[in-house]
Amino acid sequence: MNVEHHPVVSREEWLAARQQHLAHEKAFTRERDRLSAERRALPWVKIDKDYHFQGPNGELKLTDLFGKHSQLIIYHFMFAKDWQEGCQGCSFLSDHIDGANQHLAHHDVAVVAVSHAPFSEFQDFKKRMDWKFDWVSSAGCDFNYDFGVCARAADVAAGTATYNYEKTDSAEEEMPGLSVFYRNDQGEIFHTYSTYARGLDMLVGAYHYLDLTPKGRNEDEIMDWVRHHDRYETAVKTSCCHDEQAS
């Protein structure tokens, strides 16, 4: 909608329109609650594979990523070997993690970012972004492949790679996603949920602010305006969140 030629009405007419929209908002809230309950009721898959990660003090197991918590959210951050910067879209989302983590850490939830690059390769970028959340490497194990955020080069070339639970010829070797795990009192770990693509919108608080404004998200393609938060003054528009790394 062109905001320069938007309808302007009396306060009474606005109130009537707002009340009608409020009914739709309440219906959406109830549907969101129903969907969240359905998500929590999904069956689980027990994790028997021995995944290993690299952190600041050496090798870690999946159970180590939970810390003292029973619930673990992993953000699959797009940062491949030899990249100089992380994906812009992943960085946009990750700018929201530390604020949430101040509360999640006190509500039995650990949040950890996992990337495919060796641990040492993204430390400078993490420091540059001034992020505090835990971020580890899955280099050398199948974790990224098993949870649908990395594809083999041969599958990408053949158009048979899978992303967001379906085969697609638009998949790349590195893609974003989120996975959730639960650890019971016996130390068993279960995969409870994963989401990809637009399913990650719920983690991006800035988008929800934009959705309240007259211009909305105001983008031609998803996240086409987003930059690393220290690059907004000098960034050149690109069509892909990691074109710079791949060039």
N, C-alpha and C positions, 0 to 999 in steps of 0.2 A: 504494500500500500504506500502511495506517495504521501509522506507526512506533510508536505507543503500544501496539499489540497485536501486535508482531512476534514471531515464534517465537524462543524462547531455548533453546539446546541445549548439550550438553557440548562440550568442546574437540575431542574425537574426531569427533563428528558434524559440527561446523563445518568441520573439516579435510577431511572427505570431500566436503562440499558445495563447499568452496572449490576443491578439486582438479578437481572436475567442471566448475566454472565456468571454471577456468584453461584447460582444454582448449578451451572455447568462445572465450575471449579470444585464445588462440594462433591459432585458426582465423580469427578476425576480423582479426588482425594480418596474417596471410598474404594474406587477401582484400584488405585495404587496400593492401598492397604491390603486388598484382596490378593493382588498379584504378589506382594511381598510375603504374605502368608503362604501362598502357593509355592514360592521359591524356597522358603524354609522347609516345606514339606517334601521337597524333592528327595528321592533316594540317594544314598551315598555310595561311593566306591572306595574300598579299602586300598591304601597305598602299600604295596609290598616291595616296590622297586627301591633300590638303594641309591638315591640321588645324592650328589655331593656338590657343594658350593665353596667358593673362596670368599672369605671376608677379611677384615683387617688383621685378624690374628691367626689366619691359616684356614684349614679345611673345616667345613661345617656340614652337618647333616640336615635334612629337612626338619627334623624335630628341634634342632637348635634354633631355627628361625622363629619358633613360637615364643622363645624366652620362657617366662613364667605363665604365659597365657594358654588357654585352651583353644582359642580361635586365631586363625592366621589369614590375613589378606595379602596376597602377593600381586603387585602391579608388575606386569611384564613390560619393562621399559625398553624401547627400541634403541639399543646401542650395540652395534656389531664391532667385531675386531677391526682395528685400524681406523675407526671413525674418530674424528677430532671433536665432535660435538654430539650430544644426544638429539634425538628427534624433537622437532619444535612442538609438535602436538603432545608428545609424551611429557615434555618439559612444562607445557601449559598446565596439563593435568597435575603434574608433580608439584607445581607451585602451591597446590591446595593441601598437600599431605601433612606438612608440619603443623598447620593450624588445627586440623582434625585430630592429629595424633596426640595433642595435649590432653584430649578427652578420651580417645579410644584406648590409650595406654592404661587408663583407670577404669576401663569397662571390659576387661578380659579380651582385648583384641590387640594383636600385633600386626603392624603394617610394614612390609618389606618390599623394596623394589629389587627385581632380578633382571640382569642383562646378560647377553651372550658373550660380550667382550671379556677378555681377562680383567681381573679386578683392578690392576694398576692403571689400565687405560682410561677409566672414567673418573679417577680421583681428582684430577685437575678440574674437570668440568663440574663435578659436584661442589668443589670448593668455590669455583667461579659463581655458581648459582646460589651459594650459601644455604644449601639444604642440610638438614640435620638428621633426616630419617635414615634408617638402615638400608643399605644398597649393596647387594652382593652379586657375584658372578656365577653363572652356571656353565662356564666354559669347560668342555671336556665331558659333559654328561648329556643325557637325552631330555632333560627337563623341558626345555623350550619346545622341542619337537612333540613331546608327549602331550603338552598342554596347548597345542595349536597355535603357537605364535612364531614358530620358525618352520620354514619349508626347505626341503632339499632343492639344490639348484636344478637338478634334473627334472624334478616334478614341476617347478616353476616354468622351466623352458617348455615342457610338454603340455602345460595348461591343466595338469591334474592335481595341483596342490589344493589342500583343503584349508579353508578359513571360515570361521563363524559357522561351523558345523555343516559346511557344504563345499563341494568342489567348485573351484572358480579359476578362471584364466586370468584374473586380475590380482591374484595373490603375489606377494613378494617374499623374499627370503626372510625378512624381518617384519613382523606385524605387531600391533599393540593388543593387549588384553589384560584381563584380571582373573585370578583364580582364588578360591576360598577353601580353607582346610579346617578340619576339627581334630583335636587330639583328646582322647578320652583318658580316664584315670589309669588305665592299664598301659598307656603310652602308644596305643594304636592310632594311626593317622588315617583320616578319610577325606577324600575330595568331595566337596559338597556343591560347588557351583563354579562356573566360569562364564565370562561374558566378553564380547568383542565389539569392535566397530561402534555403532551408535549406542550400544549398551553401556559404554563407558561415560556417556553424557552425565549420568547421575553423580559422577565424581567431580565434575567441573563446576564449582560454585559460581565462577564468573559468568558462565552461560546462563545460569538461572537469574542472575541480576539482569543480564541483557534481555532476557525474555520478558521482563517487566517494563521495558522501555518502549517508546514509540517506534524506534527504528529496529528493535529486536536484535537479532544476531548480525544482521546487515552484512552477510557474506554471500558471495557467488558460489563458492565451494566450501565444504566444511573446513574450518580453521584456516582459510586462505589468508587471513589478516594477521594470524598469530605469529609472534616472534619470540625468541628467547627474551626474557624480561629485561635484559641489559642491552638489547639490540633494537628497540623500537625507533630510535631516532635515525639510525643509519641503515636499517635492513632494506634489502631489495626484495620485492615480491617474488616468491617462487611458487610453483604449483604443487610441489611435493615436500612433505615435512623433512625429508632427508636428502634432497637433491644436492645440497652443498657437500654432504659427507661422501656421496657416491661419485662426485665429479673429480 
